Amino acid sequence: MDPSPPPSSTETIVCRVTPWYFRRLGLMSGMLALMGLWFLYDWKYGYHAANKIADQKDWFEKVVLKGYDEAKSGGRLEQWVKETEAQGLPAGKNGEPPRWVSYAAEHNWPEKPHRWTDRQIRDQFWWGTCTLLVAAGVALNMFLNCKKVLCAEADRWTTPEGETVLFTQVFKVDKRKWDNKGLAYAWHREKDGTREKKAIIDDLKFDGAVRVLERLTANFQGELIEKIPEPAAVNEDDKKETE
């Protein structure tokens, strides 16, 4: 995509994978791995810890608040307060009932703890496992691309997959995505002419791929599909003059 000096007809062009491509896959793999580990952490620890806090709130409402109401209605609130405080439990202040908000704040718990179901906990395991597998796949793809190259000689080019294609075998080149995405597609027939295949020239992945595309378009005889520029907007004053 960047301008480059035109290669001579005999120079061998060798395009290696760009550092940008490896950085992108490396960041993607790392982010997926962190997400997967986070899912597994929630499956193993996080969701269980949240449920324990939800259990504490249920206990607070069923034991502490219920005990307060029973003691108050039975006229033994003072005795209940002394017994409850002796156990290190919240008993309220100035005759007011104990508050979960205050009790939770003392333990750095959320005011409204969320309870996770067994299914949601199991789902975290599968999400974590699948995300780690995807991260491993991205990392493997990155390593498999380490030694790939895109090459071109005077009359042929070699795809990153190792297939050699003569320029005379190419019958159509599509450059419509080149300006925006650095992608061009070349259709070619196999030597026996019985099968058609498509090859991709990726300028974002292979450094200098534009030189391969230039040599290809200069040496093949076939259909070249290029992006048709949009017509310029007509000035209103010019439009009135023509009318």
N, C-alpha and C positions, 0 to 999 in steps of 0.2 A: 504494500500500500504506500510505503514511503518511496519517493523517487530514488532511482538508482541508475548508475551508468549501464547502458545496454551491453550485455555480454557479447563477446566475439563468437562467431559461429563454431569455433573449434574448442572454446574454453569449456571445461567440465564444471558445471554448477553444482555445488554441494550445499544443501540447506539443512541445518540441524535444528532441533527443537529449541524454541526460545526459552530463556529463564522465566519469562512471564508465565508461560504455560505451566512450568513446574511449580511456581509460586501459587498459582491459582489452585491447582490440584492439591498441593500441600496444605493450603489454608482450608480447603473444602474438607479434606480428610481429617484434619485436626479438629475442625468444628463439629463434624459428625461424631468423632470419637468422644469429644467432651459431652455432647448431647447424650450419647449412648451410656456413658458412665454416670451421668446425672440421672437418667431413667433407672439404671440399676441401683443407684444409691437410694432413690425413693422407694424402689421395690424392697430393698433389704432393710433400710433404716428409716428414711424420711416419713413415709406414710404410716408406719407403725408408731413412730413418735407422735405424729399428729393425732392418731387414734387414742393414744394414752392420755393426751391432753383433753380430748373429747370425753374420755372416761372420767377424768377428774371433774369436769363440769357436771356430768350426770351425777357423780357421787356428791358434789357440793349441793346440788338441788334436792337430791333424794334424802341425804343424811343431815347436812348442816341446816339448810333452810327448813326442812320438815321438822327437825328437832327444835329449831327456834320457834316455829309456829305452835308446836305442841306444848312447849314450855310456857309460852306466853298465854295460851288459852287455859293452861292448868294453873296459872298463878305462881309458877316457880321459875320465872325467868332469871332472877338473880342467881339462883343455885345453878341453873344450866350454864350461865355465862361463866361462873367460876370453874365449873367442871370442864367446860370446853376450852377455856384459856389454859387450864392446867395441862391439857393434852397437846397444847401448841396449835390449836385449831382456831380459825377466825370465829369470833362470837359477836361481832358488831360493836358499835359504840353509841353511847348516850341513848340506849334503848332502841336504836335502829337495828334492823336485821343485817347480818353480814352480807357483803356485796361480792359477787363473783369478779366484778371488774377490778376491785382492789386486790383480791386474792390472786387473780391472774397476773396483775402487774407486778406483784412481789416476786413472782417466779418467771417473769418475762414470757408469759404465755399470751397468745392472742385472745382478744375479748370474745370473739366468735370462732372457736376452733371448728375445723372441718373434719367430718368423719368420712373415711374412705372405705369403700366396700371391698370385699375379698376379690371380686372380679377386677376392680380398678387396680388393686395391688398386683394381681397377676398380669394385667395388661402392661404395667410398667416393665416387667421382666421381658416380655416379648418385644416391646418397643425398644428397649435397651439392646437386646440381642440383635435385632434386625438392623438397628442403626449402626452398631459396631461392625456388622458384616458389610454394610454398604461402605463404611469408612475404610475397611480393609480392601474392598474392591477398588475404591478410588486410588488408594495407595499402591495397589498392585498394578493398576493401569498406568500410574505415573512411572513406576520402575520399568514396566515393559516398554515404555516410550523413550527410555534413556538413550538407547542406541539407534533409534530410527532416524533415517535421513531421507530427504527428498532430493533426487539428483536429476540432472539433465545433461545430455551430450549433444552433439551436432544434429543428430537425426532421431533422437529418442529421449524418453525420460523414464526414470525408475520411481515407482510409487513407494511410500513408506512401508508398504507391505512386501516389497521386494519384486513386484511385477514390472517387467520392462515393456513399455509401450512405444511403438514407432509413431512418429508424428503422422505418417501416412495412414495409420490405422484409425486416427481420430476423425470423426465426421461431424461432431457438434460440440461447441464450447458455449457455456452459459456463464456470463460475467455480471449478471444483474445484481448479485449480492456482494460484489467485490468492493465497491466503495464504502459500504456500511459495515459489512461483517468480514471482509477479507476472504471471501469464499468464491471459488469458481469450480464449475463442474464440467468434466470432459467425458463425452461418450465415445467409445471406441469399439471396433470390432476385433475379435480375435483373428489370428493369422489365417485360419481356415474360413473366416467370414461367416460362420454359422451362429455365432453368439455375440450379443452386444453387452457391454459392461460400462459402468460409470465410475470414474475416479474423481477424487476431490483434491483440489489444490488450496491449502489453508495457509494464508499469509500470517495469521495470528499465532499459529502453532509452529510454523517453520520459518526461520529467519531467512529472508531473501527469496521467498517463494514467488514474489512478483517477477523475478528474472526468469523463472521457469515458465510462468504464464506468458511472458513476452516472447520467449523463444518459441513456445508452442503456437501462439497465434500468428507468429511470423512464418511458420513453416507448414501449417496444416492447410488442407483444402477442404473446407466444409462450411457449415452454418455457424456463424458467430452471433450470439444473442447478447445484446448489450442493453443497459438501462436507458430507456428513452427519456430525455429530460422533459420536465413539465413545462408547458408553454408559459412564457412570462405574462404576468398580469398586464392587461391593457390599461393605459392611463386614461382616465375619464375625459380629459381635455382632448387627447388624441382621438378618442372614440367619437366625440362630438364633431371634430373636424372632418373625420371620414364620413360622417353622416351628412 
